[in-house]
Every structure is written in C-alpha cells, then in structure tokens.
Amino acid sequence: MNHIAKLVSLITLGLVIGPCLLHLTGTIGLDTVKVAALGGTVGWFIATPIWMGRKLPVDASEVEI
C-alpha cells in the first residue's frame, strides 16, 4: 500500500508540474492547465499523507496538549 501511495503521489505531482511546463511552451491552453493542476493538487493532498505519516512515540497518549 505504501508503494502504491508513493506512485500515486508522484503521478499527481507530475499532473501539477507537467501541464505548467506545457503551457510555458505553448502546447496546451490555460483552461487545461487549471483542470490538470487542480486534479493533481487534490490527488497529491490525498495520497501523500498516507505514506508520509509518522509514528507517534510510545508515551504520546500520556501527553496532553
């Protein structure tokens, strides 16, 4: 599951960066960039916390914040 989440995170990051570069070269229009970047951003924020999660220390349940 961790490897799949990393792969999805990398693909969605490419959906943010790739269309921007293509728009810079004049290959695709701005509306396409907006849709792809929005989809990539949402996907990245969903997939990345799955594999970047950290384990809490043993005594974390005893600490009150």
N, CA, C and O of each residue as an XYZ file, in Angstrom:
260
protein
N       0.820     -1.186      0.000
C       0.000      0.000      0.000
C       0.871      1.260      0.000
O       0.533      2.254     -0.641
N       1.988      1.209      0.721
C       2.875      2.348      0.812
C       3.494      2.674     -0.546
O       3.628      3.847     -0.897
N       3.869      1.658     -1.307
C       4.464      1.880     -2.626
C       3.432      2.438     -3.610
O       3.762      3.274     -4.451
N       2.218      1.987     -3.505
C       1.154      2.490     -4.382
C       0.880      3.965     -4.078
O       0.696      4.766     -4.994
N       0.852      4.316     -2.804
C       0.613      5.708     -2.416
C       1.747      6.607     -2.902
O       1.502      7.738     -3.322
N       2.973      6.118     -2.849
C       4.104      6.899     -3.359
C       4.005      7.091     -4.868
O       4.303      8.171     -5.379
N       3.593      6.059     -5.572
C       3.446      6.153     -7.018
C       2.332      7.127     -7.395
O       2.498      7.944     -8.300
N       1.206      7.039     -6.706
C       0.096      7.964     -6.960
C       0.520      9.395     -6.642
O       0.165     10.326     -7.365
N       1.269      9.568     -5.574
C       1.750     10.890     -5.199
C       2.678     11.462     -6.270
O       2.589     12.645     -6.597
N       3.547     10.650     -6.806
C       4.460     11.094     -7.858
C       3.710     11.439     -9.142
O       4.023     12.435     -9.795
N       2.734     10.633     -9.502
C       1.941     10.899    -10.715
C       1.147     12.186    -10.568
O       1.098     12.994    -11.496
N       0.525     12.385     -9.412
C      -0.267     13.604     -9.226
C       0.617     14.842     -9.142
O       0.193     15.927     -9.541
N       1.826     14.702     -8.636
C       2.761     15.823     -8.658
C       3.143     16.165    -10.093
O       3.319     17.334    -10.437
N       3.268     15.132    -10.929
C       3.516     15.357    -12.352
C       2.351     16.047    -13.037
O       2.541     16.802    -13.991
N       1.126     15.782    -12.544
C      -0.054     16.461    -13.092
C      -0.081     17.947    -12.737
O      -0.775     18.733    -13.383
N       0.657     18.318    -11.733
C       0.744     19.732    -11.378
C       1.865     20.410    -12.176
O       1.676     21.501    -12.714
N       3.008     19.771    -12.247
C       4.179     20.391    -12.886
C       4.134     20.277    -14.402
O       4.442     21.242    -15.102
N       3.758     19.119    -14.919
C       3.780     18.875    -16.366
C       2.953     19.856    -17.189
O       3.480     20.454    -18.127
N       1.678     20.039    -16.867
C       0.876     20.978    -17.648
C       1.386     22.417    -17.587
O       1.242     23.173    -18.548
N       1.975     22.788    -16.466
C       2.544     24.140    -16.374
C       3.689     24.313    -17.361
O       3.809     25.350    -18.014
N       4.512     23.308    -17.460
C       5.622     23.368    -18.419
C       5.114     23.337    -19.856
O       5.656     24.018    -20.727
N       4.075     22.546    -20.102
C       3.498     22.503    -21.444
C       2.853     23.829    -21.816
O       2.904     24.239    -22.975
N       2.256     24.491    -20.860
C       1.674     25.807    -21.130
C       2.772     26.838    -21.390
O       2.596     27.746    -22.201
N       3.886     26.697    -20.711
C       5.017     27.595    -20.914
C       5.544     27.500    -22.339
O       5.966     28.499    -22.921
N       5.516     26.304    -22.892
C       5.975     26.126    -24.276
C       4.880     26.418    -25.291
O       5.140     26.419    -26.495
N       3.652     26.666    -24.821
C       2.557     26.992    -25.716
C       1.849     25.790    -26.303
O       1.128     25.920    -27.292
N       2.040     24.623    -25.713
C       1.447     23.395    -26.228
C      -0.024     23.246    -25.850
O      -0.834     22.807    -26.667
N      -0.371     23.607    -24.620
C      -1.758     23.463    -24.160
C      -2.267     24.801    -23.627
O      -1.487     25.700    -23.311
N      -3.586     24.909    -23.537
C      -4.210     26.142    -23.091
C      -4.288     26.262    -21.578
O      -4.054     25.299    -20.848
N      -4.616     27.447    -21.128
C      -4.663     27.735    -19.701
C      -5.777     26.966    -18.991
O      -5.590     26.526    -17.857
N      -6.922     26.798    -19.633
C      -8.021     26.053    -19.000
C      -7.630     24.606    -18.724
O      -7.993     24.056    -17.685
N      -6.904     23.993    -19.633
C      -6.431     22.621    -19.433
C      -5.450     22.553    -18.274
O      -5.474     21.607    -17.487
N      -4.593     23.551    -18.172
C      -3.629     23.602    -17.071
C      -4.352     23.714    -15.737
O      -3.977     23.054    -14.769
N      -5.373     24.537    -15.683
C      -6.120     24.720    -14.435
C      -6.785     23.432    -13.975
O      -6.738     23.089    -12.794
N      -7.401     22.726    -14.906
C      -8.091     21.478    -14.553
C      -7.087     20.413    -14.106
O      -7.300     19.737    -13.100
N      -5.999     20.269    -14.853
C      -4.994     19.260    -14.508
C      -4.313     19.587    -13.188
O      -4.077     18.692    -12.376
N      -3.995     20.854    -12.964
C      -3.331     21.241    -11.724
C      -4.262     21.066    -10.526
O      -3.814     20.667     -9.451
N      -5.532     21.355    -10.693
C      -6.483     21.151     -9.602
C      -6.611     19.667     -9.263
O      -6.581     19.289     -8.092
N      -6.751     18.842    -10.278
C      -6.828     17.398    -10.053
C      -5.561     16.848     -9.421
O      -5.620     16.015     -8.517
N      -4.419     17.316     -9.898
C      -3.148     16.872     -9.333
C      -2.978     17.308     -7.893
O      -2.470     16.546     -7.070
N      -3.396     18.522     -7.577
C      -3.274     19.031     -6.217
C      -4.153     18.242     -5.250
O      -3.709     17.858     -4.168
N      -5.380     18.008     -5.641
C      -6.290     17.235     -4.785
C      -5.759     15.818     -4.593
O      -5.744     15.304     -3.475
N      -5.325     15.191     -5.675
C      -4.781     13.836     -5.575
C      -3.522     13.776     -4.720
O      -3.326     12.826     -3.963
N      -2.674     14.787     -4.840
C      -1.437     14.804     -4.067
C      -1.729     14.958     -2.581
O      -1.102     14.294     -1.754
N      -2.676     15.828     -2.235
C      -3.001     16.015     -0.829
C      -3.712     14.809     -0.234
O      -3.712     14.641      0.985
N      -4.310     13.977     -1.051
C      -4.929     12.750     -0.551
C      -3.894     11.640     -0.411
O      -3.888     10.927      0.593
N      -3.018     11.484     -1.405
C      -2.089     10.351     -1.428
C      -0.865     10.539     -0.535
O      -0.405      9.577      0.080
N      -0.340     11.729     -0.455
C       0.925     11.933      0.244
C       0.863     11.673      1.745
O       1.783     11.043      2.266
N      -0.155     12.113      2.473
C      -0.172     11.805      3.917
C      -0.220     10.314      4.235
O       0.142      9.908      5.340
N      -0.659      9.500      3.291
C      -0.720      8.057      3.532
C       0.681      7.489      3.734
O       0.894      6.680      4.637
N       1.633      7.901      2.908
C       2.978      7.347      3.030
C       3.930      8.224      3.829
O       5.004      7.760      4.212
N       3.570      9.480      4.095
C       4.448     10.341      4.874
C       4.059     10.392      6.345
O       4.640     11.152      7.119
N       3.078      9.585      6.728
C       2.651      9.588      8.124
C       3.789      9.181      9.041
O       4.648      8.383      8.665
N       3.792      9.727     10.236
C       4.840      9.393     11.191
C       4.240      8.618     12.353
O       3.064      8.776     12.684
N       5.049      7.797     12.954
C       4.601      7.021     14.101
C       4.785      7.862     15.356
O       5.815      8.511     15.542
N       3.779      7.839     16.203
C       3.852      8.585     17.443
C       4.707      7.850     18.459
O       4.744      6.620     18.466
N       5.396      8.593     19.317
C       6.172      7.934     20.371
C       5.270      7.127     21.304
O       4.052      7.301     21.308
N       5.864      6.272     22.069
C       5.121      5.377     22.951
C       4.320      6.155     23.971
O       3.186      5.780     24.268
N       4.872      7.225     24.516
C       4.200      7.954     25.568
C       3.311      9.097     25.047
O       2.921      9.967     25.825
N       2.996      9.108     23.787
C       2.189     10.185     23.228
C       0.777     10.209     23.784
O       0.159     11.273     23.832
N       0.250      9.074     24.202
C      -1.105      9.057     24.751
C      -1.167      9.695     26.137
O      -2.243     10.084     26.590
N      -0.025      9.806     26.811
C       0.016     10.377     28.147
C       0.210     11.894     28.138
O       0.057     12.543     29.173
N       0.545     12.461     26.983
C       0.799     13.890     26.888
C      -0.489     14.620     26.516
O      -1.175     14.243     25.566
N      -0.806     15.653     27.264
C      -1.999     16.441     26.971
C      -1.563     17.788     26.399
O      -0.752     18.503     26.987
N      -2.125     18.111     25.238
C      -1.767     19.358     24.581
C      -2.892     20.336     24.704
O      -2.790     21.459     24.211
